């Protein structure tokens, strides 16, 4: 191979060519199958063990479970503290629901809503201009707030 061929090679081709020669004496050259595979950013991103949208969905589900667990503990503690005074409990629990910090979980939900259709390569409905439904419903997840908390753990 002459010098001109060396300069015309892409960085990826140089790496592959270098991997065919085992200079260290450790390891083995890339297989013929590996050499034939397309090398693109898309194929790299799709090669991840678990797609990011699935990782994020699992993080959201874990976050919701963790908040429910912590909310249940706070709910029962406040119930005990208020005893039979249901009005005091309702006021205090409503304040707690309004001030509960769900910002980190909502950030994940926003990321999901923004990136899911792209990461999942969802087709668009040409009539509506929206992404198609997934299993008959929208892929978007609702942001969580006091309403979600009060639905899970009513103040009354």
C-alpha positions as CSV (number, residue, x, y, z in Angstrom):
1,X,0.0,0.0,0.0
2,X,1.4,3.4,-0.9
3,X,1.3,6.7,1.0
4,X,-1.6,8.1,-1.1
5,X,-3.8,5.1,-0.1
6,X,-2.9,5.6,3.5
7,X,-4.1,9.3,3.4
8,X,-7.3,8.5,1.6
9,X,-8.4,6.0,4.3
10,X,-11.1,7.2,6.8
11,X,-10.2,7.0,10.5
12,X,-12.5,3.9,10.9
13,X,-10.6,2.2,8.0
14,X,-7.3,2.9,9.7
15,X,-8.5,1.4,12.9
16,X,-9.8,-1.7,11.1
17,X,-6.5,-2.0,9.2
18,X,-4.6,-1.7,12.4
19,X,-6.7,-4.3,14.1
20,X,-5.8,-6.8,11.5
21,X,-2.2,-6.7,12.7
22,X,-1.7,-7.9,16.3
23,X,1.3,-5.9,17.4
24,X,1.0,-6.7,21.0
25,X,0.8,-10.4,20.7
26,X,-2.4,-10.3,22.8
27,X,-5.9,-10.7,21.3
28,X,-6.9,-11.6,17.8
29,X,-7.8,-9.7,14.7
30,X,-11.4,-8.7,13.9
31,X,-13.5,-11.4,12.4
32,X,-14.5,-11.2,8.7
33,X,-18.2,-10.8,9.8
34,X,-17.2,-7.8,12.0
35,X,-15.3,-6.3,9.1
36,X,-18.3,-6.5,6.8
37,X,-20.8,-4.8,9.2
38,X,-21.8,-1.2,8.5
39,X,-20.3,1.3,10.9
40,X,-22.6,4.3,11.4
41,X,-23.7,6.3,14.4
42,X,-27.2,4.8,14.1
43,X,-25.9,1.2,14.2
44,X,-23.7,2.2,17.2
45,X,-26.7,3.6,19.0
46,X,-28.9,0.7,18.2
47,X,-26.2,-1.7,19.4
48,X,-26.7,-0.7,23.0
49,X,-27.8,-3.7,25.1
50,X,-31.0,-2.1,26.3
51,X,-32.4,0.9,24.2
52,X,-32.4,4.2,26.1
53,X,-36.2,4.5,25.9
54,X,-36.5,1.2,27.7
55,X,-33.9,2.2,30.4
56,X,-35.7,5.5,30.9
57,X,-39.1,3.8,31.2
58,X,-37.7,1.5,33.8
59,X,-36.2,4.5,35.7
60,X,-39.6,6.3,35.6
61,X,-41.4,3.2,36.9
62,X,-38.9,2.7,39.7
63,X,-39.2,6.4,40.5
64,X,-42.9,6.2,40.8
65,X,-42.7,3.1,43.0
66,X,-40.2,4.8,45.2
67,X,-42.3,8.0,45.5
68,X,-45.4,5.8,46.3
69,X,-43.5,4.0,49.0
70,X,-42.3,7.2,50.6
71,X,-45.7,8.9,50.2
72,X,-47.4,5.9,51.9
73,X,-45.0,6.2,54.8
74,X,-45.6,9.9,55.1
75,X,-49.4,9.5,54.7
76,X,-49.6,6.9,57.5
77,X,-47.3,8.9,59.8
78,X,-49.5,12.0,59.3
79,X,-52.7,10.0,59.8
80,X,-51.3,8.8,63.2
81,X,-50.2,12.3,64.2
82,X,-53.6,13.8,63.4
83,X,-55.6,11.0,65.1
84,X,-59.3,11.5,64.6
85,X,-59.0,15.1,63.4
86,X,-59.8,14.5,59.7
87,X,-59.9,18.2,58.8
88,X,-56.4,18.8,60.2
89,X,-55.2,15.7,58.3
90,X,-56.8,16.8,55.0
91,X,-55.3,20.3,55.3
92,X,-51.8,19.0,56.2
93,X,-51.8,16.2,53.6
94,X,-52.9,18.7,50.8
95,X,-50.0,21.0,51.8
96,X,-47.6,18.0,51.8
97,X,-48.9,16.9,48.3
98,X,-48.4,20.4,46.9
99,X,-44.9,20.7,48.3
100,X,-43.7,17.1,47.4
101,X,-40.7,17.3,45.1
102,X,-41.3,15.3,41.9
103,X,-39.0,17.4,39.8
104,X,-36.4,14.8,39.0
105,X,-39.0,12.2,38.0
106,X,-40.8,14.8,35.9
107,X,-37.5,15.6,34.1
108,X,-37.3,12.0,33.1
109,X,-40.9,12.0,32.0
110,X,-40.2,15.1,29.9
111,X,-37.2,13.4,28.3
112,X,-39.4,10.4,27.6
113,X,-42.1,12.5,26.0
114,X,-39.5,14.3,23.8
115,X,-37.2,11.4,22.8
116,X,-39.4,8.3,22.8
117,X,-40.8,8.7,19.3
118,X,-37.3,9.4,17.8
119,X,-35.6,6.6,19.7
120,X,-38.4,4.1,18.9
121,X,-38.5,5.3,15.3
122,X,-42.3,5.7,15.5
123,X,-44.1,6.4,12.3
124,X,-46.3,9.5,11.9
125,X,-50.0,9.5,11.0
126,X,-50.1,11.6,7.9
127,X,-53.7,12.7,8.6
128,X,-53.0,14.1,12.0
129,X,-49.3,14.8,11.9
130,X,-48.9,13.1,15.2
131,X,-47.0,9.9,16.0
132,X,-49.0,6.7,15.8
133,X,-50.5,5.2,19.0
134,X,-48.6,2.5,20.8
135,X,-50.9,-0.3,21.8
136,X,-53.8,1.9,21.2
137,X,-52.7,4.8,23.3
138,X,-50.4,7.8,23.3
139,X,-46.7,7.2,24.2
140,X,-46.7,10.3,26.3
141,X,-46.6,10.1,30.0
142,X,-48.4,12.6,32.2
143,X,-46.3,14.8,34.5
144,X,-46.8,14.0,38.1
145,X,-48.0,16.6,40.6
146,X,-50.3,17.1,43.6
147,X,-53.2,15.7,41.7
148,X,-51.4,12.4,41.2
149,X,-50.4,12.2,44.9
150,X,-54.0,13.0,46.0
151,X,-55.4,10.3,43.7
152,X,-53.0,7.8,45.1
153,X,-53.5,8.9,48.7
154,X,-56.7,10.9,49.1
155,X,-56.8,13.6,51.8
156,X,-60.4,12.8,52.7
